[in-house]
Amino acid sequence: MTIENVLNLLKEEIVPAQGCTEPIALAYVCAKATEVLGKKPEKIEIYVSGNMIKNVKSVNIPNAGGMIGIEAACAMGALVGDASKELMVISQVKEKDLEKVRSFLNQNKIQVIHDETDIPLYAKAKIYNGKEWALVEIKHLHTNITKIQKNGKSVINRACNDAEFSTPYKQREKLTVRGIYELAKNIDLKLIKDLFDLVVERNSIIAEAGLDGTYGVNIGCMINKNIEKGLYGDDQRNRCASFASAGGDARMSGCSLPVMTTSGSGNQGMAASLPIIKYCKDQNKSYETLIRTLFFSHLTTIHLKSSIGRLSAFCGVICATSAVSGALVFVEDGDYDSISMAITNSLGNISGVICDGAKASCAMKIATGVYTAFDASMLALSKKALNSGDGIVGHDIEDTINNIGILAKSGMKETDNIILSIMEKN
């Protein structure tokens, strides 16, 4: 894979977003439909996949005054959103704008339809004003518009191979852990500096907010306080888990601060970066080491998620923290074999963690993943690893990653349906 291809892939995958990306995607598709129609809606129909329902049901929407849910996300986008900002679509919404959103919601003019599609990430908004209407559809990626119609006329109609689609950028299929390792060691720092400077800046700011404020279950803050009390050790493992999960606390509770995502998820972006940022700072690692390690962590997360898909019953944070396992070995100048061992140890340990939607417990899963990353990496640095044939562990790291993809896409498909049915009862 050429450096140019890698840089294009990173630009596609590591982008700013405000709030959980699934409700923001719904806000975006409704904002785009309003833009196409050229008038504010009198009525909205929103068609969504089960995974979208799962990930929007319980998470707070930023700048929404505490509102949650599909209807609120759609009304925010359609009435006061700016589609040109994509995943920052409602970043400029003010308190005064919410009055019209609440009024629209109180009139029950939004119909939510569960579309029985096999596409995990799917949404279609149809908005009406009198006899006029506009339709916008997204598939597979949060801002990947595949269809636009206005009053029955096609504006955009892009074909997608739904059975095999992973991204418009097919070069990701050439990624390997060995290739990522070699690139991280040798890439010209100037080519990646600006992007990862943004990752450090934005993701650190929301983590600090999570430590200072009251968000969700505040697990990041809880770990920190128990370090101060002496109940938890003041060690790198606990400090990194605290810092990383604090970002999840804030983001899942509607904090309006933006994050830099990875593979369509802010939680994955924070999980892939915040433990490394904290570790390198506390261990006095050089700036170059920090940037190269973040490059390794994020690109490995992308590689793992490419095997699994954007949304599934397999928790995406586990992909990111498994990448962190390898990154912790990388930062200590471990070799390729040790890095592979670390990732294998993580994947062989906690690959059963389910995604049951976006909510406060995502921060707890970040902490769990970081704790596992430290155990996995320390074992690997001692040349200890799970063996081929131990459950889902394959004969090498790429075989293991392939097994994880099979587990997530095929093995956990019914799990996804059961999770949704349980959530819909609550």
Stockholm file with secondary structure:
# STOCKHOLM 1.0

chainA/1-426         MTIENVLNLLKEEIVPAQGCTEPIALAYVCAKATEVLGKKPEKIEIYVSGNMIKNVKSVNIPNAGGMIGIEAACAMGALVGDASKELMVISQVKEKDLEKVRSFLNQNKIQVIHDETDIPLYAKAKIYNGKEWALVEIKHLHTNITKIQKNGKSVINRACNDAEFSTPYKQREKLTVRGIYELAKNIDLKLIKDLFDLVVERNSIIAEAGLDGTYGVNIGCMINKNIEKGLYGDDQRNRCASFASAGGDARMSGCSLPVMTTSGSGNQGMAASLPIIKYCKDQNKSYETLIRTLFFSHLTTIHLKSSIGRLSAFCGVICATSAVSGALVFVEDGDYDSISMAITNSLGNISGVICDGAKASCAMKIATGVYTAFDASMLALSKKALNSGDGIVGHDIEDTINNIGILAKSGMKETDNIILSIMEKN
#=GR chainA/1-426 SS CCHHHHHHHHHHHSCEEESCHHHHHHHHHHHHHHHHHTSCCSEEEEEECHHHHHHHSSCBCTTSTTCBSHHHHHHHHHHHCCGGGGGGTTTTCCGGGHHHHHHHHHTTCEEEEECCCSCSSEEEEEEEETTEEEEEEEESSTTCEEEEEETTEEEEECCCCTTTCSCSCGGGGGCCHHHHHHHHHHSCGGGTHHHHHHHHHHHHHHHHHHHHSCCTTCHHHHHHHHHHHTSSCCSHHHHHHHHHHHHHHHHHTTCCCEEECBTTBHHHHHHHHHHHHHHHHHTTCCHHHHHHHHHHHHHHHHHHHHHHCSSCSBCHHHHHHHHHHHHHHHHTTCCHHHHHHHHHHHHHHHTTCBCCCSSTHHHHHHHHHHHHHHHHHHHHHTTCCCCTTSTTCCSSHHHHHHHHHHIIIIITHHHHHHHHHHHHHC
#=GC SS_cons         CCHHHHHHHHHHHSCEEESCHHHHHHHHHHHHHHHHHTSCCSEEEEEECHHHHHHHSSCBCTTSTTCBSHHHHHHHHHHHCCGGGGGGTTTTCCGGGHHHHHHHHHTTCEEEEECCCSCSSEEEEEEEETTEEEEEEEESSTTCEEEEEETTEEEEECCCCTTTCSCSCGGGGGCCHHHHHHHHHHSCGGGTHHHHHHHHHHHHHHHHHHHHSCCTTCHHHHHHHHHHHTSSCCSHHHHHHHHHHHHHHHHHTTCCCEEECBTTBHHHHHHHHHHHHHHHHHTTCCHHHHHHHHHHHHHHHHHHHHHHCSSCSBCHHHHHHHHHHHHHHHHTTCCHHHHHHHHHHHHHHHTTCBCCCSSTHHHHHHHHHHHHHHHHHHHHHTTCCCCTTSTTCCSSHHHHHHHHHHIIIIITHHHHHHHHHHHHHC
//
